[in-house]
Amino acid sequence: DREFQDVASLLLLEKLGRTEEALLTYERCLGLSANAVDAWNNRGAILRNQGRLPEAVESFSRAIALAPQHIFVLTNRATALWLLGRHDDAAADFRLLLQLDPQDPHAQGGLLAAACSLCDWDALETLKPRLEANNGALVPPLQMVFAFDDPRLLHDSAAHFLKEQLAMT
């Protein structure tokens, strides 16, 4: 299948560190089909990794305009918004993610980070039972300190987080 081969080639370019070439190829692809959600998302991911956050947010936003409930794109845009210091906007995306998938650990961690940055203690209190129920899955340990003071929970959360991070490398 030609389309699958093209996507595989783009991913291979990224893995080989040929990100500029992959970026240009995504842009050519989008010139042919501006409705390619995955191309907008992957383009945004490259831009985010290059530190080009405003451009990344724009790319993710174009993808969301085409697929408003696309979990991966929403996660990517929320993360880029948070990195830009746009914590209100990031929190809104993380809240939407939690509406779409209440158990999404990335959204829980992201909303915790945004709530802490905004001093939104109501959001933090609302989020605490979810975090406690899953030992803070995928939430950076230092963020958990802002919500909890239970040493056992903090230990378990840190152990789980590190195990997941090591598994991804």
Phi, psi and omega in degrees: 000122186298316181298318179297319179297321180296316179296317179298320179296318179296316179296322178296318176302317179297314181297328179279000180081012179266057188292325179296319178294318178297318180299314178297323179291319175300318181294322175296318179300316181291333175293331178275326181214097182289356181260015182276093184303313183295326178293318177298317180296312182293323175300315179299321180296319178296313180299318178299315181295336177274358181082012180267066191296315179301320178293323178297314179301318179298317180295315178297322180295323176297319178294319181293327176299329179274329183218080189300340182246024180284109187303312184295319181292317178300318178298316180296316181292318179301318180295316179295320177298318179297317179297330177283351183085012178268067189295325177299313180294320178297315180300321179298317178294318179295324176296317177298318177301318180290332174292320181287323180215092184300342182260004183297111183292329178294318179293322178297313179295319179295317179293324176300313180298315180294316180299318178295318180296327182267357186056039180269082187291332177294315178298321180298314180295324178293325183280333186306315180299323178295315181295319180295321183295330181243026178054034177065037183312127176060021176260127178306134186306322181293332176290325179298330180298331179289340185253335188224154174233011178281111184302322181294316179296318179295320177296311181297320179297313180297318180297316180296315181300312182295321178299315179294319180294319179292327179292333181278348182268000000 
